[in-house]
């Protein structure tokens, strides 16, 4: 099961972004996206279950992506 919500915001046409919150496999997910002129920044955190029912194992990720748009 995965549930979440996203809130988009815009200050100007060249400055906008979004906030994300959710839950996936019982673990929280979070994210932030920001667009400032030609610069993009995305941050995300999520976790997922990798193990079996007898030996549960959680894999956590914190991801940052930066890019330039031309």
C-alpha positions, 0 to 999 in steps of 0.5 A, a space after each residue: 500500500 502506498 498513500 501520499 499527498 503533494 502540495 505544489 507552490 509557486 512564488 513566480 513563474 521562475 520560482 516554484 516547487 513542491 512538498 511531498 509526504 506519504 507512506 509506503 509499506 508502513 514507512 514514511 516517505 518525504 520529498 522536496 522539489 524546488 525550481 529556481 530559474 534554470 536550477 532544479 533541486 530535488 530531495 527525497 527520503 524513502 524506505 522499503 522492506 527487503 527481507 522476508 516475514 521471518 527476517 525483515 530488513 529495511 532499506 533506507 534511501 536519502 537522495 539529492 538531485 541537482 540539475 540545470 535546465 537549458 
